[in-house]
């Protein structure tokens, strides 16, 4: 058995944007502070439009309300789609899944994107097995 998904041009990486804030909040204030996450999901679909529709449905299904440790009623809410990228390669170890086009910039500026190993690893939390 191989650990590879053969890609026939029907895989997309879609960023779902969601936010967490109190249920009782002034939603008319666009400057209010809240926690925001961008979560990348692997979506299988025949077209980019169908991938977006599938991701939007997934985002809406993730809405929920809970009480935090201070007994404040909070909500995680789907905000929208932040990005969609087609995946061109078969999905396997070392396959390219995402990219960013930084444009035609200086070599010196390209160095600004590099982060230290410590910085890259400091917030990684592995799922317990």
KAFEN-V81355 format. One line per field, one symbol per residue. psi: psi as a letter, one per 30 degrees, with the letter a starting at -180 (. if undefined). A space follows every 50 residues. Layout:
BEGIN
psi = ???
END
This chain:
BEGIN
psi = klhkjkkgggkkjkjkkllklkejljffjfglklkkkjkkkjkklfleee eeeeeeeeeeffklklkafggkklkkkkeakelkkkkflkjlkgkkellk jfajlleeeffffklleeeefegkjkkk.
END
